[in-house]
Amino acid sequence: MVRVIATGTFDIIHPGHITFLREAKKLGDELIVIVAREKNVKHKPKPIIPEEQRRRVVEGIKYVDKAILGDENDIFKPIVELKPDIIALGYDQHFDEEWLQNELRKRGINAKVVRIKVKEECELCSSKKIIKRIAELAKKRVEEFEKSKLVVKGGV
């Protein structure tokens, strides 16, 4: 049985996440996803969605056999415990494959590191874009609401 591990923050699930997990699952028989702990997210803003909720949502995706939260102190601890055959990285994940492969070997893990190159093309295939869209729409709606209050007060 080939065990694949994928990792990520998975803050706001979008089609890019689904594509990544689908392609990661194709690499083996079992896909375990390690969901980043809020404390360990340093390369981008902290997640909006609580970590346990993110884990539950990821585990509900049909390609995922199991989702766990990462270790708060050592990102390699769950990987050492799970002994994967393959570590799948998303096309835009910040890990350098060579560095990761060396760190895994130092810990006695001979997993192959595979970069998923398939990129989902859609308008809102990133949490950042989704958050930006929500902020823009919220601002517009507040302005429309304020404008409608003036119309009501004016008796029109």
C-alpha positions in Angstrom: 0.0 0.0 0.0 1.4 3.4 -1.0 0.8 6.1 1.6 0.7 9.7 0.3 0.9 12.8 2.6 -0.3 16.2 1.5 0.0 19.3 3.7 -1.6 22.8 3.7 -3.5 25.4 5.5 -6.8 24.9 3.7 -8.3 28.0 5.1 -11.1 28.6 2.6 -11.6 25.5 0.5 -11.7 26.3 -3.2 -11.3 24.3 -6.5 -7.5 24.6 -6.4 -7.5 22.6 -3.2 -9.8 19.9 -4.7 -7.5 19.6 -7.7 -4.4 19.3 -5.5 -6.0 16.6 -3.3 -7.4 14.7 -6.3 -4.0 14.7 -8.0 -2.2 13.7 -4.7 -4.6 10.8 -4.2 -3.7 9.5 -7.7 -0.1 9.0 -6.5 -1.0 6.2 -4.1 -3.6 4.1 -2.3 -4.1 6.2 0.9 -4.0 10.0 1.2 -3.5 11.5 4.6 -3.6 15.3 4.8 -1.8 17.3 7.5 -3.6 20.5 8.1 -1.4 23.3 9.3 -1.8 24.6 12.9 -2.6 28.3 13.1 0.5 28.8 15.3 2.7 27.4 12.4 1.3 29.6 9.6 4.0 32.2 9.1 4.3 32.6 5.4 0.9 34.3 5.0 -1.8 35.8 7.2 -3.2 33.6 9.9 -6.2 31.5 8.8 -9.7 32.8 9.3 -11.2 29.4 9.9 -10.3 27.6 13.2 -7.9 24.7 12.7 -10.2 21.8 13.9 -12.9 23.1 11.5 -10.4 23.2 8.6 -9.3 19.6 9.5 -12.9 18.4 9.5 -13.7 20.0 6.2 -10.6 18.6 4.5 -11.4 15.1 5.9 -14.8 15.4 4.3 -13.3 15.7 0.8 -13.8 12.4 -1.1 -10.1 12.0 -2.1 -8.9 12.3 1.6 -8.7 9.1 3.6 -7.8 10.9 6.8 -6.9 14.5 7.9 -4.9 15.3 11.0 -3.6 18.5 12.6 0.1 19.1 12.3 2.3 19.2 15.4 2.6 22.6 17.0 6.3 22.3 17.6 7.8 20.0 14.9 6.3 19.9 11.4 8.2 16.7 10.8 6.8 14.8 13.8 3.6 13.5 12.1 5.5 12.6 9.0 7.9 10.5 11.0 5.0 8.8 12.7 3.0 8.2 9.5 6.0 6.9 7.5 4.7 8.0 4.0 6.0 6.7 0.7 5.2 10.0 -1.0 4.9 13.7 0.1 2.8 15.6 -2.4 3.4 19.4 -2.7 1.0 21.8 -4.4 2.2 23.8 -7.3 2.4 27.0 -5.2 3.5 25.6 -1.8 6.6 27.4 -0.5 8.7 24.2 0.2 11.8 23.7 -1.8 11.7 20.0 -2.8 15.5 19.5 -2.4 15.6 21.0 1.0 12.5 18.9 2.1 14.0 15.7 0.7 17.2 16.4 2.7 15.3 17.1 5.9 13.3 13.9 5.5 16.5 11.8 5.0 18.0 13.3 8.1 15.0 11.8 10.0 15.3 8.5 8.3 12.3 9.0 6.0 12.8 7.8 2.4 9.6 9.3 1.0 9.6 10.7 -2.5 8.7 14.4 -2.8 6.4 15.1 -5.7 5.3 18.5 -6.8 1.8 18.5 -8.2 2.0 20.7 -11.3 -1.7 20.7 -12.2 -3.1 24.1 -11.5 -6.9 24.7 -11.4 -7.8 27.7 -13.5 -10.7 29.6 -12.1 -11.4 33.1 -11.0 -11.4 32.4 -7.3 -8.8 29.6 -6.9 -7.0 31.1 -4.0 -8.1 32.0 -0.4 -6.4 35.4 -0.9 -8.6 36.2 -3.9 -11.7 35.0 -2.1 -11.0 37.1 0.9 -10.3 40.2 -1.3 -13.6 39.6 -3.2 -15.6 39.3 0.0 -14.0 42.5 1.4 -14.8 44.4 -1.8 -18.4 43.2 -1.9 -18.9 43.9 1.8 -17.7 47.5 1.4 -20.0 47.9 -1.6 -23.0 46.5 0.3 -22.3 48.7 3.4 -22.3 51.7 1.0 -25.5 50.6 -0.6 -27.1 50.0 2.9 -26.0 53.5 4.0 -27.4 55.0 0.8 -30.7 53.2 1.3 -31.0 54.5 4.9 -30.7 58.1 3.6 -33.5 57.4 1.0 -35.8 56.0 3.7 -35.1 59.0 6.0 -35.8 61.4 3.2 -39.3 59.9 2.7 -38.6 58.7 -0.8 
